[in-house]
């Protein structure tokens, strides 16, 4: 009996199996998904949010949302695009919530160790990567999320549309404007 | 309008380069564009520009991601997942309302504090503080008293409050927390995760030398050592620094790298832990912090814990107790040690 029970909670071979197990109440599958995709999600969120203090909370919320919505996973081989889509939506939604307001109030009060402008960031802005990095942060979160999903995470526009639950035309528009703004920075850097 | 745009780009088909990249063109239009690119310098330049943009974005430096943060996030995720699974449907229905109320209350508290303590911000403008009195209160209700000469500063990172202690001694009192809130005291050689408590911590010469817990519990993680939970009444002192000596022979005991507790720190819980894990500790050392971060290791630990929980749910208490002991034997310093200890020592009595 014990052997059989242990076998039932063995690590799932694929993301699809892991999410099916998670939907069935096997929490250990959450650990499997987390261990496989945490790094990707952290890197994506770190680039997508304008406030780096939000990274840990967004990553946490991404996996919690994935746990609750495991049953709705569409069964693709990898759940990475799906997780990135959840993270992208959370990044955009977070901006609109009262939580953000509350946190902004908190940061207004307890801002003693941060400076308004990061000196390292200023120095980095002198080179190309610094310019793009700065430009990326100037984009709206909606454009930034789409651009990162397309160019860094290599998702197709249709995958992005499905992940973010927006029309593909909106993806194309946001992508075009995001590139246009960043291209101006590259041209200024003579690339 | 269109003509002006075309003139500015020099070729009326430049837009197709981006369209092809985004999958907006049909196959025959893509073929046509490929043929066009051979003879059009403007479109080739646009293509190179888009490729360069993508390359630069991919080359952006990765975000810092340390092992301690990874462990903390994993632990937090599982704690909340457990809570979610064990919650009743009624409680689940109340959650949005509760969250909304918590947000409003914290916003109001922040506003009141901002209005009532106008000089407070100025007193914390310096990058490091050397205070001697209770200094601030936050929605998390954290009070810090610093000994003279202590150098520390504080940041709010999302829902987490961080206190960086560089040197000296501080006393932190943490009030009731809402879901997701936490306090982490970062030390030169590790960190302390607060689990609702009053504690003092001392750092000397870039090294944590003592931690005393008066109320609640904390989790102490030091670089190169395992996480150590300290409860009320515990008084942790750092082991003496090993003197530079020749390499020890086989018969010489290696210096104890892991933090030790003083004799006064042995609480009832600790005695239970030692009783349950005494024999395996002698034979097989506990997994290191790095091993615990290993995904495979973490998965095995999750499985062992969940197996025990499953037995508990089926009221198979004797087997659950055996499973709890099995967990403690395999993961003497696992994340779920405390919960499992409770099962190992109480079930079946």
Interface residues (C-beta under 8 A of the other chain):
Chain A: X2 X5 X6 X9 X10 X11 X25 X26 X27 X28 X30 X31 X32 X34 X35 X36 X38 X39 X42 X43 X46 X47 X52 X53 X54 X55 X56 X57 X59 X60 X63 X64 X67 X68 X98 X99 X101 X102 X103 X105 X106 X107 X108 X109 X110 X111 X112 X113 X114 X128 X129 X132 X133 X136 X147 X148 X150 X151 X152 X156 X157 X158 X171 X172 X175 X176 X179 X182 X183 X186 X191
Chain B: X18 X22 X23 X24 X49 X50 X52 X53 X54 X56 X57 X58 X59 X60 X61 X62 X63 X65 X69 X70 X73 X74 X76 X77 X78 X80 X81 X82 X84 X85 X100 X103 X104 X106 X107 X110 X111 X113 X114 X120 X121 X124 X125 X126 X127 X129 X136 X138 X139 X153 X154 X155 X156 X157 X158 X159 X160 X161 X164 X180 X295 X298 X299 X302 X303 X306 X307 X310 X319
